[in-house]
Amino acid sequence: MNFGVIIIGDEILSGKRADKHLPKVIELLGARGLALSWARYVGDDPARITADLRHAFASGDVVFSCGGIGATPDDHTRQCAAAALGRPLALHPQARDLILERMRDTAREQGIPFEPDRHDNVHRLNMGVFPEGAQIIPNPYNKIAGFSVGHVHFVPGFPVMAWPMIEWVLDHQYAGLQGQGGQREKSVIVFGAMEATLTPLMERIEAAFDGVKVFSLPSVDHPEYGRHIELGVKGQADRLDAAYRVLLAGLAEHGATLGPELVR
């Protein structure tokens, strides 16, 4: 299965906050032998969020949506998920109980009476209103749950909450996929070559080795290597070594000057 991530919030697009989710999701997947296939950023625009979520539900991919599941006017994700699915919103009973439990804990910590019918507490229950048929994602930080519909999983924008929730989903719902990808990379630093002259070699390798991709990362001002190309192959481990040997042989035919080899 492919994995994707949608990161929601005007504060990311405006630069008020730097996104931390993308590198962390890549890290969490990589630690489990999995890889991220795509990522999208979207602001707090309901029409755009709905369109991106509609695509996510239709894709069949495992998708993590980060942000916008609170209950303030700029939080639209829960409503957009329902619109994308064509389902009504409903208060999830387990999410409701967890929110009430959190409110009791907070009242006890503050030494005040627990008043579930107080206006602000009633409003907090909106954080448990999900598209009908959703399943909850436990939140170990403050018990305010996220939710899943199919393979699309919704977590808060706060990293301290989102990242453990993403790990929980990966380990509870996709444990069987972990380690199956066997994705690896092997590359070499190439000095004094032009990408255009190496393109036929790259195309030949991709045509010969199904499931292997060739990548070229040129640099003009690297502090150690200066002007160079990192040229490599990535894909299934069982096909990678043979593709890499063909790459090295092709570079030798071109008379390329090679630097260090890299394995990831």
Protein Blocks (a to p, Z undefined) as FASTA:
>chain_A
ZZddddedfklmnomaccfklmmmmmmmmmnopacfbdcdddddfklmmmmmmmmmmnop
acddeejiacbfklcklmmmmmmnopacdddfklmmmmmmmmmmmmmmnopacdfkbmkl
mmmmmmmcccehiacdddfknopacddehjbccddfblklmmmmmmmmmmmmmmmmgokl
opacdddddehiafklmmmmmmmmmmmmghiacdddddfkbfklmpadddddeddfklmm
mmmmmmmmmmmmnopacdddddZZ
